[in-house]
Amino acid sequence: MSLADVSAGIVAYSELPNRLRTGRSAYDLAGEVYANLLEQSGIDPSIIDGLAVVGSMSEAPNPFYPSYVAELLGLSPTWLESLHLGGVSCTGGVARALAAIGAGLCRCVLLVATDAQSTHNRSEQGAYRPEFVYPIGLRGPVGAFGFISRRYHEQYGLDPTALAKLAVVQREHALRNPNACPKLREPLTESDYLASRQVSEPIRLLDSVMVCDGGSAMLIMAHDLARAQGFRQVVKLQGYAERTHHLLHEPLAEITRTGFEEVGPKALAMAGIEPRDVQMFHPYDDFLIAILLQLEQIGFCEPGAGAQFVHATDLSYKGKLPLNTGGGQISAGQPGLAGGGLNLVEAVRQLLGEGGERQVTTAENALVTGIGVIPFGRNWSTSSAMVLRHEAI
C-alpha cells in the first residue's frame, strides 16, 4: 500500500507570525501554536495519539527534545517521531505520519515545527566542517549557494532579471500575508533586487532568506476519525518522494544536479499528473537559485531554460502557476528549521480555500517541496516532493 492509499489526511493547521528576535523559546512557541490549533479545530486533545516534532536550531543540543515537547504540551502519544531532515522535516513528517496511521500505530498525529533561531542558535553541524570547511572561510549556506549559482552561470548563463521576477512575485504575495515578517512586508521592485549588494558572488542579499522566530502545527487524521470530529474536507497526499545524498557515489558530482530530478517526476507519477497539471507550486526557497533548479529538474522546463520559463509564466496568485502565495521563506521569513512548514501550511491553506485576499482561483492540487542541509562540494543533501489534493470526506 502506498502513502496515497492511506485513508487519512491533513484536516487542520495553525501558523504563528514570523517575527525577529522575540526572546522566546521553541517550547513557548510550540505551546502557542498548539493552543491556537486546538481552538481553531475544536478537537479534544485526548484524541491525539501521535506526535511528530521537527528539530530546532535553538534547542539543538537537547537529544530528548521531542519528549520534552510532548510533556510540555500535555500529550502522551503512542507514536513519537523526531524529525531532523532540515527543510524536508515537515513534508517528511506528513509522509511518516501517514505511514504510522496506515500501520495502525496511531490515528491522529500532531506535527509541530517551531524554532527561535533569530533569538538563539545553539547548533553546530560538526562532521567534516571544522576540519575542511571552516578553515577556508565557508561558514554556511550563502557560500555554498554562491558556488552553485556560479557553476550554473558557467553552464547556462544566470539571468538576474529572472531571479528578480521571482523575488518581486514572492514579495507581492508577502504583502498580502499578515504572518510575514514585518521587515519584509515592504514593496520590492526589480531595480531594488538588482541594486542589492552581493554577499557571495553572484548571490545577492535579496537572493537569500532572513532567519526569524516562528512555527506551525497541523493535524493528520484518519478519515473516519475526522468525520466523527466534524471535519468535512481534507488535504490528501497524492504523491510523495524523498532522496538523501543524490549522486553520493560520484566523486565529482555536478553540483547543479539535485535530487529533484528524481523525486519530482516520481511524486508526480505517483499522483498521476504531469508538471503542466500542477495548479500551485510551493517550492522550498532558501535561495532563489533553488527555485530555478527545481523548476528545471522537476520538469516544468528543460535544464538551463528556467529563466525563460519564469519570464513566460504568470507566477502571481492570480496566474497560471501561483508560486509561494504566502511569500515563501524569501519574503515571509525563515523560522529556523520550522521553515519547511511555511510553504506546506500555505499550500494547505490554499487548498482549503482559506487564502483570503491571496486565494488562488483554482485550488485542487499543489506541489510542495523540501530541501534539507547544504554540504560542501555537492548539492543539498535531502530533496522531497509532495503532491497534495483537496477532497471532501
Buried (B, 14 or more C-beta within 10 A) or exposed (E): EEBBEBBBBBBBBBBBBBBBEBEBBBBBBBBBBBBBBBEEBEBEBEEBBBBBBBBBBBBBEBEEBBBBBBEEBEBEBEBBBBBBBBBBBBBBBBBBBBBBBBEEBBBBBBBBBBBBBBBBBEBEEEEEBEEEBEEEEBEEBBBBBBBBBBBBBEEBEBBBEBBBBBBBBBBBBBBBBEBBBEEBBEEBEBEBBBEBEEBBEBBBBBBBBBBBBBBBBBBBBBBEBBBEBEBEBBBBBBBBBBBBBBBEEEEEBEBBBBBBBBBBBBBBEBBEBEBEEBBBBBBBBBBBBBBBBBBBBBBBBEBBBBBEBBEEBEBBBEEEBBBBBBBBBBBBBBBBBBBBBBBBBBBBBBBBEEBEEBBBEEBEBBBBBBBBBBBBEBBBBBBBBBBBBBBEB
